[in-house]
Structure formats: C-alpha cells, structure tokens
Amino acid sequence: MGIVQKDALRTTIISYSGMILGYVNKVYLFLLLLSPEEVGLIQAILSVSLLFAQFANLGTTNTTVKFLPFLRNENNKHSGFLTLNLLIVLAGVCSFTLLGLLFKELFSSYFIERSEAFVDYYYWVIPTGISIVVFKLLDNYLRALYKNVFPVFANEFVLRVFTTIVLVIYGFDYLNFHQLVIAICLMQFIPAIMLVVYLKKIGEWNFSVKSIAIPKRFRKIILSYSLFSYINSLAAVLVVSLDTLMIAGMEGLSAFGVYAIVLYLMRALMIPYGSIARVSSPIIAQHWRDRDMHSMNKLYKSVSCVALFIGLYGFIGVWVSREELFTLLSKKDPEYYSGIVVFLFLMIGRVFDMFMGLNGMILLTSKKYRYDIFFTAILILTVFLLNLWLIPLWGIAGAAIATSIGMILYNIMRLIFVWYQFRITPFKISQLKVIFLFVIVLLFFHFVPIETGSQWINMLVKSVMVTLMFPVIIYLLKLEPEIVNYVDKVLRTINRKLGRREV
C-alpha cells in the first residue's frame, strides 16, 4: 500500500482543497445566486456531456490502464499507444457529434415538456463532452504512468478556481445567466489543455502516426478488450446518468437541481476513496501482469478496510447533522429539505459500493472481463425499471432508492464472481469491529440529542464528537490495522520533518 498511500494522500489533499472551492461554488454561490431550476440546468448539461464523452471514447479509457503496463517503453514512445488512442477518440467524437446532430429532435422531445430550458442549450453538450473525453483519455494515460497528482490538481482544483471566479463575476452582474452557462461549458477545456502541456513538459506527448507499433499479438487482444470494455463502461455511466436524466425528464429541472446538490455533497465525502481507487487501478493491472495473486488479495482487503472506514465516517458525519444542514440549505428554497431522504439512500448504496473495494477493477483487468457486461446489464435494467416505478411515487427519493438497490445488487454479483473465479475477497474480521462501533455511535446520537440553540454550533459540536467517538477510538483501540498503520506512518513522517527543521 506504500505508493497507494503516498499518492492517495497527495490527491486527497488536492481534492479536498478543490472540495472547499466546490463547496463555496455549489453549496454557497450556486444556492445564493441561482434557483434550483438554474442549478438543475447546469448540472443537466454537464451530466449529458459526460454521457457524450463516454460514448465518444470508444473504449480507450480502460484499455489504457490495462495494456499500457505491457507496452511501456520510453524508447519507442510506448509503441505509439497515446497516438493510437487519440485517433480512436477523434473518430468517436466525429461519429457521435454527427449522431447528436441527427437525433436532436428525438432527444429534445423527452425533455421539452418539463425541462424546456435544457433543450435550448442542447448544442453546448457537444463541445463540453469533447473537453471531458479528451481529459479522461489523458488522465487515464497519466494514471497508467503513475502520474496521479497533476490531473487531480487540474480537474479538482484549477477548474473550480475558475468556476468560483466566473460565479463571482456573475454575482456582480457582469454576466447574465446565458453567459454564465456558456462560460462554465467552455471552462471544461482547461484541465484537458493543462494535461497536454504537462505531457509535453515530461516528454510523454507524442502525436505521430509513424510511432504506432503495437505488436501483432496484442492487436487482437486489445481490440477484443476495447469492444467489451466500451460496452461495459457505457452501461456503467448510463447507470450513473440514468437517475439524473429520468428526474429531469419526469420531474423537471427544479427537482434535478435539489438532487444535484445532494449528489455533490455525497461525492465530496467519497474524495479520499476516489483517490485510493485511482492510484490502485494501475497497480492491479501490474499484479495481473506479474500473476501476483497474493499481492492482489492483500491490496483488495486493504482498500476495502480503508474504504469502509471512509464511507462510514463520511456518512455518520453528515447524518447526525442532517437537520441542521438541510434546514440551512432550505432557507434558499424549501425544496432542498427533501434532500435528506435522497442523501440517506444514495449514501447507503455508495458505502456498500466502497466496501466492496476493488472488485470491479479486478474483474475488468482480468481475463474474465467479458462477464462484467452481464452484471452491468442487470444493473441497468434494475435501475431503469425501479426508476419508472418509484419516481412517479416518491420523486427524487424514489430515484435514490432505485440507484441504491441497483448498486447493492451489482456489487453482490461482482463480489461472488470474483471470489468464485479468483478465490479472493475484500473481507477481514477487523471490519466487523468498525461496523459495530459505527452502529454504537449512530445509536448514541439518536438517543442523546445535542442542542445548543445555534444550528452552526450544533453542527460543530456534533462533528467534533463524531471524530472523537469514531476515528479516534478506532486508532486508540487498534480496531482497524490499516487505519492505525496509515496514521502512524503520517505521524512518523511529520516527526521526521520536524526533527530535520530543528537540526
């Protein structure tokens, strides 16, 4: 876990710095300056752009992480792997831009009744999607080279700095809402441009068709994997976008704006896990290359332990202060208070997903990757049918329940398959101790109300108490060795640096 912990710590620090800016943007400036419908419009454009990017990448993202370790050779520019993928993405962008233009009316007809404003900005999905697909391609290329920090800095920090600047300018009436939307769309190109400059700086940017020299034995394997990976990743992103698209179409942009704010809050809690997962993925590919199942199993369990802690800590930290937090949000618009139930069910699904650890990446980088399409198809069908049933009944809460059920079912299927095929699991006895402590802390706050007379002080007191009762107890009682070892390593590093300064 050494390289995982080192890079994960750096990316987590950058991500949390970006999260603070994101909090200022989405939980303060968005709420202060925009209505739920306007928030929903911006998030709808970004969500559909992400879907466009996933269609246009033509399977290059997962292929890079899996196969670049086998082709890595600086002398021959890694057999022109980056150039090949850039050409594939170019073909994907051209193809799906054309399809997007041809089927505009069909796509728009779904949103015209309840989300008419989104239809007016339909064409902005294409350039925004192009910026996202280029960034994702270069991001995965750098991940495969173990260059994890700069892409996170570009996307999580720099992009949000520019977003804050644009929102402040809008707040002073130097931009109207239409110009704000266009500015946010164009700013998505900033991280991609930064990665191109960074690749040139480190000598990894190479765009020459002549450099493409993939060995024949790899071509068929890469093509086959790309096809299945493409279909599967499409399905995975479709699941993520399904609830948002169906809410926008069935409930309207205002309801989607509330849902989007809750999604942001939930994703902020997952930043540390995201950092660990992105650093771990190329290491898993390396373990497959070395056929080192012992190290694979060790990494699988370690990430699961850390992810469980992160998920439960984030969940309980928000849940005990849910009344205060969503009451403050609802001062801007009463609709935001309904986000409590949305957060509950979405977070249940996400904590379970995090707990299962790296089962998806292990499966997708193995020789059994084709089977994941079957699991993903079940996930899509489950979420789609549940959304059709539950959104008309319970609105955005129904969408959250549908997504959570789908994620739990999906992970159980993957978990069983990975165990059956490779005889590895993410489970350790120490995880039961962490879950037990989580339940105890949750029950304490349920039966012992904390009331100081101020919502802000309530939240502060509860946050301090949660920290003392959960991570501190885990560390002091040595309930989770992975957490204890990580904290000890950080403390030793700090002491070593302080000792050097004293000398």
Contacts in CASP RR format, 6 or more apart in sequence:
PFRMAT RR
TARGET T0000
AUTHOR 0000-0000-0000
METHOD contacts of the structure
MODEL  1
MGIVQKDALRTTIISYSGMILGYVNKVYLFLLLLSPEEVGLIQAILSVSL
LFAQFANLGTTNTTVKFLPFLRNENNKHSGFLTLNLLIVLAGVCSFTLLG
LLFKELFSSYFIERSEAFVDYYYWVIPTGISIVVFKLLDNYLRALYKNVF
PVFANEFVLRVFTTIVLVIYGFDYLNFHQLVIAICLMQFIPAIMLVVYLK
KIGEWNFSVKSIAIPKRFRKIILSYSLFSYINSLAAVLVVSLDTLMIAGM
EGLSAFGVYAIVLYLMRALMIPYGSIARVSSPIIAQHWRDRDMHSMNKLY
KSVSCVALFIGLYGFIGVWVSREELFTLLSKKDPEYYSGIVVFLFLMIGR
VFDMFMGLNGMILLTSKKYRYDIFFTAILILTVFLLNLWLIPLWGIAGAA
IATSIGMILYNIMRLIFVWYQFRITPFKISQLKVIFLFVIVLLFFHFVPI
ETGSQWINMLVKSVMVTLMFPVIIYLLKLEPEIVNYVDKVLRTINRKLGR
REV
1 299 0 8 1.000
1 302 0 8 1.000
1 482 0 8 1.000
1 486 0 8 1.000
3 146 0 8 1.000
3 279 0 8 1.000
3 283 0 8 1.000
4 276 0 8 1.000
4 279 0 8 1.000
4 280 0 8 1.000
4 283 0 8 1.000
4 299 0 8 1.000
4 302 0 8 1.000
4 303 0 8 1.000
5 486 0 8 1.000
5 489 0 8 1.000
7 146 0 8 1.000
7 148 0 8 1.000
7 149 0 8 1.000
7 275 0 8 1.000
7 279 0 8 1.000
8 272 0 8 1.000
8 275 0 8 1.000
8 276 0 8 1.000
8 279 0 8 1.000
9 275 0 8 1.000
9 490 0 8 1.000
10 148 0 8 1.000
10 149 0 8 1.000
11 148 0 8 1.000
11 149 0 8 1.000
11 152 0 8 1.000
11 275 0 8 1.000
11 278 0 8 1.000
11 279 0 8 1.000
12 271 0 8 1.000
12 272 0 8 1.000
12 275 0 8 1.000
14 149 0 8 1.000
14 152 0 8 1.000
14 153 0 8 1.000
14 156 0 8 1.000
14 157 0 8 1.000
15 152 0 8 1.000
15 156 0 8 1.000
15 271 0 8 1.000
15 272 0 8 1.000
15 274 0 8 1.000
15 275 0 8 1.000
16 271 0 8 1.000
17 156 0 8 1.000
17 157 0 8 1.000
18 156 0 8 1.000
18 157 0 8 1.000
18 160 0 8 1.000
19 156 0 8 1.000
19 268 0 8 1.000
19 271 0 8 1.000
21 157 0 8 1.000
21 160 0 8 1.000
21 161 0 8 1.000
21 163 0 8 1.000
21 164 0 8 1.000
22 160 0 8 1.000
22 163 0 8 1.000
22 164 0 8 1.000
22 264 0 8 1.000
22 268 0 8 1.000
23 268 0 8 1.000
24 164 0 8 1.000
25 160 0 8 1.000
25 163 0 8 1.000
25 164 0 8 1.000
25 167 0 8 1.000
26 39 0 8 1.000
26 261 0 8 1.000
26 264 0 8 1.000
27 261 0 8 1.000
27 264 0 8 1.000
27 265 0 8 1.000
27 329 0 8 1.000
29 164 0 8 1.000
29 167 0 8 1.000
29 168 0 8 1.000
29 171 0 8 1.000
30 39 0 8 1.000
30 167 0 8 1.000
30 261 0 8 1.000
31 39 0 8 1.000
31 261 0 8 1.000
31 329 0 8 1.000
31 332 0 8 1.000
31 333 0 8 1.000
31 336 0 8 1.000
32 332 0 8 1.000
33 167 0 8 1.000
33 170 0 8 1.000
33 171 0 8 1.000
34 42 0 8 1.000
34 177 0 8 1.000
35 254 0 8 1.000
35 333 0 8 1.000
36 253 0 8 1.000
36 254 0 8 1.000
36 255 0 8 1.000
36 257 0 8 1.000
36 258 0 8 1.000
36 333 0 8 1.000
36 335 0 8 1.000
36 336 0 8 1.000
37 117 0 8 1.000
37 252 0 8 1.000
37 253 0 8 1.000
37 254 0 8 1.000
37 257 0 8 1.000
38 177 0 8 1.000
38 253 0 8 1.000
39 257 0 8 1.000
39 260 0 8 1.000
39 261 0 8 1.000
40 248 0 8 1.000
40 253 0 8 1.000
40 254 0 8 1.000
40 256 0 8 1.000
40 257 0 8 1.000
40 260 0 8 1.000
41 115 0 8 1.000
41 117 0 8 1.000
41 118 0 8 1.000
41 121 0 8 1.000
41 181 0 8 1.000
41 253 0 8 1.000
42 181 0 8 1.000
42 184 0 8 1.000
43 244 0 8 1.000
43 256 0 8 1.000
43 257 0 8 1.000
43 260 0 8 1.000
44 115 0 8 1.000
44 118 0 8 1.000
44 244 0 8 1.000
44 248 0 8 1.000
44 253 0 8 1.000
44 256 0 8 1.000
45 118 0 8 1.000
45 121 0 8 1.000
45 124 0 8 1.000
45 125 0 8 1.000
45 128 0 8 1.000
45 181 0 8 1.000
45 184 0 8 1.000
45 185 0 8 1.000
46 128 0 8 1.000
46 184 0 8 1.000
46 188 0 8 1.000
47 241 0 8 1.000
47 244 0 8 1.000
47 245 0 8 1.000
48 125 0 8 1.000
48 241 0 8 1.000
48 245 0 8 1.000
49 125 0 8 1.000
49 128 0 8 1.000
49 129 0 8 1.000
49 131 0 8 1.000
49 132 0 8 1.000
49 185 0 8 1.000
49 188 0 8 1.000
50 129 0 8 1.000
50 132 0 8 1.000
50 237 0 8 1.000
50 240 0 8 1.000
50 241 0 8 1.000
51 237 0 8 1.000
51 238 0 8 1.000
51 241 0 8 1.000
51 245 0 8 1.000
52 96 0 8 1.000
52 125 0 8 1.000
52 126 0 8 1.000
52 128 0 8 1.000
52 129 0 8 1.000
52 130 0 8 1.000
52 132 0 8 1.000
52 133 0 8 1.000
53 129 0 8 1.000
53 130 0 8 1.000
53 132 0 8 1.000
53 133 0 8 1.000
53 136 0 8 1.000
54 133 0 8 1.000
54 233 0 8 1.000
54 234 0 8 1.000
54 237 0 8 1.000
54 238 0 8 1.000
55 92 0 8 1.000
55 96 0 8 1.000
55 234 0 8 1.000
56 89 0 8 1.000
56 92 0 8 1.000
56 93 0 8 1.000
56 95 0 8 1.000
56 96 0 8 1.000
56 97 0 8 1.000
56 129 0 8 1.000
56 130 0 8 1.000
56 133 0 8 1.000
57 89 0 8 1.000
57 92 0 8 1.000
57 133 0 8 1.000
57 136 0 8 1.000
57 137 0 8 1.000
57 230 0 8 1.000
57 233 0 8 1.000
58 88 0 8 1.000
58 89 0 8 1.000
58 91 0 8 1.000
58 92 0 8 1.000
58 226 0 8 1.000
58 230 0 8 1.000
59 88 0 8 1.000
59 226 0 8 1.000
59 227 0 8 1.000
59 229 0 8 1.000
59 230 0 8 1.000
59 233 0 8 1.000
60 85 0 8 1.000
60 88 0 8 1.000
60 89 0 8 1.000
60 137 0 8 1.000
60 140 0 8 1.000
60 226 0 8 1.000
61 136 0 8 1.000
61 137 0 8 1.000
61 140 0 8 1.000
61 229 0 8 1.000
61 233 0 8 1.000
62 140 0 8 1.000
62 225 0 8 1.000
62 229 0 8 1.000
62 233 0 8 1.000
62 364 0 8 1.000
63 85 0 8 1.000
63 222 0 8 1.000
63 225 0 8 1.000
63 226 0 8 1.000
63 229 0 8 1.000
64 81 0 8 1.000
64 85 0 8 1.000
64 137 0 8 1.000
64 140 0 8 1.000
64 141 0 8 1.000
64 143 0 8 1.000
64 144 0 8 1.000
65 140 0 8 1.000
65 143 0 8 1.000
65 144 0 8 1.000
65 281 0 8 1.000
65 282 0 8 1.000
65 285 0 8 1.000
65 365 0 8 1.000
66 225 0 8 1.000
66 229 0 8 1.000
66 285 0 8 1.000
66 364 0 8 1.000
66 365 0 8 1.000
67 81 0 8 1.000
67 218 0 8 1.000
67 221 0 8 1.000
67 222 0 8 1.000
67 225 0 8 1.000
68 78 0 8 1.000
68 81 0 8 1.000
68 141 0 8 1.000
68 144 0 8 1.000
68 145 0 8 1.000
68 282 0 8 1.000
69 144 0 8 1.000
69 282 0 8 1.000
69 285 0 8 1.000
69 286 0 8 1.000
69 289 0 8 1.000
70 218 0 8 1.000
70 289 0 8 1.000
71 78 0 8 1.000
71 79 0 8 1.000
71 81 0 8 1.000
71 214 0 8 1.000
71 215 0 8 1.000
71 218 0 8 1.000
72 78 0 8 1.000
72 144 0 8 1.000
72 145 0 8 1.000
73 79 0 8 1.000
76 211 0 8 1.000
76 213 0 8 1.000
77 83 0 8 1.000
77 206 0 8 1.000
77 208 0 8 1.000
77 211 0 8 1.000
79 211 0 8 1.000
79 212 0 8 1.000
79 213 0 8 1.000
79 214 0 8 1.000
79 215 0 8 1.000
80 206 0 8 1.000
80 208 0 8 1.000
80 211 0 8 1.000
80 212 0 8 1.000
80 213 0 8 1.000
80 214 0 8 1.000
81 141 0 8 1.000
81 214 0 8 1.000
82 141 0 8 1.000
82 199 0 8 1.000
82 204 0 8 1.000
82 205 0 8 1.000
82 206 0 8 1.000
82 207 0 8 1.000
83 206 0 8 1.000
83 207 0 8 1.000
83 208 0 8 1.000
83 209 0 8 1.000
83 211 0 8 1.000
83 212 0 8 1.000
84 212 0 8 1.000
84 214 0 8 1.000
85 137 0 8 1.000
85 141 0 8 1.000
86 137 0 8 1.000
86 207 0 8 1.000
87 209 0 8 1.000
89 133 0 8 1.000
89 134 0 8 1.000
89 137 0 8 1.000
93 130 0 8 1.000
93 133 0 8 1.000
97 126 0 8 1.000
97 130 0 8 1.000
100 107 0 8 1.000
100 126 0 8 1.000
104 122 0 8 1.000
107 122 0 8 1.000
108 119 0 8 1.000
108 122 0 8 1.000
110 249 0 8 1.000
111 118 0 8 1.000
111 119 0 8 1.000
111 248 0 8 1.000
111 249 0 8 1.000
112 119 0 8 1.000
113 249 0 8 1.000
114 248 0 8 1.000
114 249 0 8 1.000
114 250 0 8 1.000
114 251 0 8 1.000
114 252 0 8 1.000
114 253 0 8 1.000
115 248 0 8 1.000
115 249 0 8 1.000
115 252 0 8 1.000
115 253 0 8 1.000
115 256 0 8 1.000
117 253 0 8 1.000
118 248 0 8 1.000
118 253 0 8 1.000
121 181 0 8 1.000
124 181 0 8 1.000
124 182 0 8 1.000
124 185 0 8 1.000
127 185 0 8 1.000
127 186 0 8 1.000
127 189 0 8 1.000
128 185 0 8 1.000
128 188 0 8 1.000
129 188 0 8 1.000
131 188 0 8 1.000
131 189 0 8 1.000
131 191 0 8 1.000
131 192 0 8 1.000
132 188 0 8 1.000
134 192 0 8 1.000
135 151 0 8 1.000
135 154 0 8 1.000
135 155 0 8 1.000
135 188 0 8 1.000
135 191 0 8 1.000
135 192 0 8 1.000
135 195 0 8 1.000
138 151 0 8 1.000
138 192 0 8 1.000
138 195 0 8 1.000
138 196 0 8 1.000
138 199 0 8 1.000
139 151 0 8 1.000
139 155 0 8 1.000
139 195 0 8 1.000
141 199 0 8 1.000
141 204 0 8 1.000
142 148 0 8 1.000
142 150 0 8 1.000
142 151 0 8 1.000
142 195 0 8 1.000
142 198 0 8 1.000
142 199 0 8 1.000
142 204 0 8 1.000
143 151 0 8 1.000
143 278 0 8 1.000
143 279 0 8 1.000
143 281 0 8 1.000
143 282 0 8 1.000
144 282 0 8 1.000
144 285 0 8 1.000
145 204 0 8 1.000
146 282 0 8 1.000
147 202 0 8 1.000
148 278 0 8 1.000
148 279 0 8 1.000
150 194 0 8 1.000
150 195 0 8 1.000
150 198 0 8 1.000
151 191 0 8 1.000
151 195 0 8 1.000
152 275 0 8 1.000
152 278 0 8 1.000
154 190 0 8 1.000
154 191 0 8 1.000
154 194 0 8 1.000
154 195 0 8 1.000
154 198 0 8 1.000
155 191 0 8 1.000
158 190 0 8 1.000
158 191 0 8 1.000
158 194 0 8 1.000
159 187 0 8 1.000
159 188 0 8 1.000
159 190 0 8 1.000
159 191 0 8 1.000
162 187 0 8 1.000
162 190 0 8 1.000
163 184 0 8 1.000
163 187 0 8 1.000
166 175 0 8 1.000
166 180 0 8 1.000
166 183 0 8 1.000
166 184 0 8 1.000
166 187 0 8 1.000
167 180 0 8 1.000
169 175 0 8 1.000
170 177 0 8 1.000
170 179 0 8 1.000
170 180 0 8 1.000
175 183 0 8 1.000
196 205 0 8 1.000
199 205 0 8 1.000
214 222 0 8 1.000
225 369 0 8 1.000
228 369 0 8 1.000
228 370 0 8 1.000
228 372 0 8 1.000
228 373 0 8 1.000
229 364 0 8 1.000
229 369 0 8 1.000
231 373 0 8 1.000
232 364 0 8 1.000
232 369 0 8 1.000
232 372 0 8 1.000
232 373 0 8 1.000
232 376 0 8 1.000
235 373 0 8 1.000
235 376 0 8 1.000
235 377 0 8 1.000
235 379 0 8 1.000
235 380 0 8 1.000
236 376 0 8 1.000
236 379 0 8 1.000
238 380 0 8 1.000
239 376 0 8 1.000
239 379 0 8 1.000
239 380 0 8 1.000
239 383 0 8 1.000
239 403 0 8 1.000
239 406 0 8 1.000
242 380 0 8 1.000
242 383 0 8 1.000
242 384 0 8 1.000
242 387 0 8 1.000
242 403 0 8 1.000
243 259 0 8 1.000
243 383 0 8 1.000
243 387 0 8 1.000
243 399 0 8 1.000
243 400 0 8 1.000
243 402 0 8 1.000
243 403 0 8 1.000
244 256 0 8 1.000
244 259 0 8 1.000
244 260 0 8 1.000
244 263 0 8 1.000
246 387 0 8 1.000
246 388 0 8 1.000
246 391 0 8 1.000
246 399 0 8 1.000
247 255 0 8 1.000
247 256 0 8 1.000
247 259 0 8 1.000
247 391 0 8 1.000
247 395 0 8 1.000
247 396 0 8 1.000
247 399 0 8 1.000
248 256 0 8 1.000
250 391 0 8 1.000
250 392 0 8 1.000
250 395 0 8 1.000
251 391 0 8 1.000
251 395 0 8 1.000
251 396 0 8 1.000
254 335 0 8 1.000
255 335 0 8 1.000
255 395 0 8 1.000
255 396 0 8 1.000
256 396 0 8 1.000
258 333 0 8 1.000
258 335 0 8 1.000
258 336 0 8 1.000
258 338 0 8 1.000
258 339 0 8 1.000
258 342 0 8 1.000
258 396 0 8 1.000
259 339 0 8 1.000
259 342 0 8 1.000
259 396 0 8 1.000
259 399 0 8 1.000
259 400 0 8 1.000
261 329 0 8 1.000
261 336 0 8 1.000
261 339 0 8 1.000
262 339 0 8 1.000
262 342 0 8 1.000
262 343 0 8 1.000
262 346 0 8 1.000
262 400 0 8 1.000
263 346 0 8 1.000
265 318 0 8 1.000
265 343 0 8 1.000
266 343 0 8 1.000
266 346 0 8 1.000
266 347 0 8 1.000
266 350 0 8 1.000
269 310 0 8 1.000
269 311 0 8 1.000
269 314 0 8 1.000
269 315 0 8 1.000
269 318 0 8 1.000
269 347 0 8 1.000
270 310 0 8 1.000
270 311 0 8 1.000
270 350 0 8 1.000
270 354 0 8 1.000
272 310 0 8 1.000
273 306 0 8 1.000
273 307 0 8 1.000
273 310 0 8 1.000
273 311 0 8 1.000
273 354 0 8 1.000
276 303 0 8 1.000
276 306 0 8 1.000
276 307 0 8 1.000
277 303 0 8 1.000
277 357 0 8 1.000
277 358 0 8 1.000
277 361 0 8 1.000
280 299 0 8 1.000
280 303 0 8 1.000
280 358 0 8 1.000
280 361 0 8 1.000
281 358 0 8 1.000
281 361 0 8 1.000
281 365 0 8 1.000
283 299 0 8 1.000
284 296 0 8 1.000
284 299 0 8 1.000
284 358 0 8 1.000
284 361 0 8 1.000
284 362 0 8 1.000
284 365 0 8 1.000
285 365 0 8 1.000
287 293 0 8 1.000
287 295 0 8 1.000
287 296 0 8 1.000
287 299 0 8 1.000
288 296 0 8 1.000
288 365 0 8 1.000
288 366 0 8 1.000
293 422 0 8 1.000
293 424 0 8 1.000
296 362 0 8 1.000
296 422 0 8 1.000
296 424 0 8 1.000
297 424 0 8 1.000
299 358 0 8 1.000
300 357 0 8 1.000
300 358 0 8 1.000
300 359 0 8 1.000
300 362 0 8 1.000
300 424 0 8 1.000
300 425 0 8 1.000
300 426 0 8 1.000
301 425 0 8 1.000
301 426 0 8 1.000
301 427 0 8 1.000
301 428 0 8 1.000
302 482 0 8 1.000
303 357 0 8 1.000
303 358 0 8 1.000
303 426 0 8 1.000
304 355 0 8 1.000
304 356 0 8 1.000
304 357 0 8 1.000
304 358 0 8 1.000
304 426 0 8 1.000
304 427 0 8 1.000
304 428 0 8 1.000
304 431 0 8 1.000
305 428 0 8 1.000
305 430 0 8 1.000
305 431 0 8 1.000
305 434 0 8 1.000
305 480 0 8 1.000
305 481 0 8 1.000
305 482 0 8 1.000
305 483 0 8 1.000
306 482 0 8 1.000
306 483 0 8 1.000
306 486 0 8 1.000
307 354 0 8 1.000
307 355 0 8 1.000
307 357 0 8 1.000
308 351 0 8 1.000
308 354 0 8 1.000
308 355 0 8 1.000
308 431 0 8 1.000
308 434 0 8 1.000
308 435 0 8 1.000
309 434 0 8 1.000
309 471 0 8 1.000
309 474 0 8 1.000
309 480 0 8 1.000
309 482 0 8 1.000
309 483 0 8 1.000
310 354 0 8 1.000
311 350 0 8 1.000
311 351 0 8 1.000
311 354 0 8 1.000
311 355 0 8 1.000
312 351 0 8 1.000
312 434 0 8 1.000
312 435 0 8 1.000
312 438 0 8 1.000
312 470 0 8 1.000
313 466 0 8 1.000
313 470 0 8 1.000
313 471 0 8 1.000
315 347 0 8 1.000
315 351 0 8 1.000
316 438 0 8 1.000
316 441 0 8 1.000
316 442 0 8 1.000
316 445 0 8 1.000
316 466 0 8 1.000
316 470 0 8 1.000
317 462 0 8 1.000
317 463 0 8 1.000
317 466 0 8 1.000
318 325 0 8 1.000
318 343 0 8 1.000
318 347 0 8 1.000
319 343 0 8 1.000
319 344 0 8 1.000
319 347 0 8 1.000
319 442 0 8 1.000
320 442 0 8 1.000
320 445 0 8 1.000
320 462 0 8 1.000
320 466 0 8 1.000
321 458 0 8 1.000
321 459 0 8 1.000
321 462 0 8 1.000
321 463 0 8 1.000
322 340 0 8 1.000
322 343 0 8 1.000
323 340 0 8 1.000
324 455 0 8 1.000
324 456 0 8 1.000
324 458 0 8 1.000
324 459 0 8 1.000
325 459 0 8 1.000
326 336 0 8 1.000
326 337 0 8 1.000
326 339 0 8 1.000
326 340 0 8 1.000
327 337 0 8 1.000
327 455 0 8 1.000
328 455 0 8 1.000
329 336 0 8 1.000
329 337 0 8 1.000
330 336 0 8 1.000
330 337 0 8 1.000
338 396 0 8 1.000
338 397 0 8 1.000
339 396 0 8 1.000
339 397 0 8 1.000
341 397 0 8 1.000
341 400 0 8 1.000
342 396 0 8 1.000
342 397 0 8 1.000
342 399 0 8 1.000
342 400 0 8 1.000
343 400 0 8 1.000
344 400 0 8 1.000
345 397 0 8 1.000
345 398 0 8 1.000
345 400 0 8 1.000
345 401 0 8 1.000
345 403 0 8 1.000
345 404 0 8 1.000
346 400 0 8 1.000
346 403 0 8 1.000
346 404 0 8 1.000
348 404 0 8 1.000
348 408 0 8 1.000
349 403 0 8 1.000
349 404 0 8 1.000
349 407 0 8 1.000
349 408 0 8 1.000
350 407 0 8 1.000
352 404 0 8 1.000
352 407 0 8 1.000
352 408 0 8 1.000
352 411 0 8 1.000
353 407 0 8 1.000
353 411 0 8 1.000
355 426 0 8 1.000
355 431 0 8 1.000
356 411 0 8 1.000
356 414 0 8 1.000
356 415 0 8 1.000
356 426 0 8 1.000
357 426 0 8 1.000
358 426 0 8 1.000
359 411 0 8 1.000
359 414 0 8 1.000
359 415 0 8 1.000
359 418 0 8 1.000
359 426 0 8 1.000
360 372 0 8 1.000
360 414 0 8 1.000
360 418 0 8 1.000
362 418 0 8 1.000
362 422 0 8 1.000
362 424 0 8 1.000
363 369 0 8 1.000
363 371 0 8 1.000
363 372 0 8 1.000
363 414 0 8 1.000
363 417 0 8 1.000
363 418 0 8 1.000
364 372 0 8 1.000
366 421 0 8 1.000
366 422 0 8 1.000
368 417 0 8 1.000
368 421 0 8 1.000
371 417 0 8 1.000
372 414 0 8 1.000
375 410 0 8 1.000
375 413 0 8 1.000
375 414 0 8 1.000
375 417 0 8 1.000
376 410 0 8 1.000
378 409 0 8 1.000
378 410 0 8 1.000
378 413 0 8 1.000
379 406 0 8 1.000
379 407 0 8 1.000
379 409 0 8 1.000
379 410 0 8 1.000
382 402 0 8 1.000
382 405 0 8 1.000
382 406 0 8 1.000
382 409 0 8 1.000
382 410 0 8 1.000
383 402 0 8 1.000
383 403 0 8 1.000
383 405 0 8 1.000
383 406 0 8 1.000
386 398 0 8 1.000
386 401 0 8 1.000
386 402 0 8 1.000
386 405 0 8 1.000
386 406 0 8 1.000
387 398 0 8 1.000
387 399 0 8 1.000
387 402 0 8 1.000
389 402 0 8 1.000
390 397 0 8 1.000
390 398 0 8 1.000
390 399 0 8 1.000
390 401 0 8 1.000
390 402 0 8 1.000
391 398 0 8 1.000
391 399 0 8 1.000
391 402 0 8 1.000
394 401 0 8 1.000
415 425 0 8 1.000
415 426 0 8 1.000
418 424 0 8 1.000
418 425 0 8 1.000
419 425 0 8 1.000
430 479 0 8 1.000
430 480 0 8 1.000
430 481 0 8 1.000
430 482 0 8 1.000
431 480 0 8 1.000
433 479 0 8 1.000
433 480 0 8 1.000
434 474 0 8 1.000
434 479 0 8 1.000
434 480 0 8 1.000
437 470 0 8 1.000
437 473 0 8 1.000
437 474 0 8 1.000
437 479 0 8 1.000
438 470 0 8 1.000
441 466 0 8 1.000
441 469 0 8 1.000
441 470 0 8 1.000
444 469 0 8 1.000
445 462 0 8 1.000
445 465 0 8 1.000
445 466 0 8 1.000
450 458 0 8 1.000
450 461 0 8 1.000
450 462 0 8 1.000
450 465 0 8 1.000
451 458 0 8 1.000
452 458 0 8 1.000
452 461 0 8 1.000
471 483 0 8 1.000
473 479 0 8 1.000
474 480 0 8 1.000
474 483 0 8 1.000
474 484 0 8 1.000
475 483 0 8 1.000
475 484 0 8 1.000
475 487 0 8 1.000
478 484 0 8 1.000
END
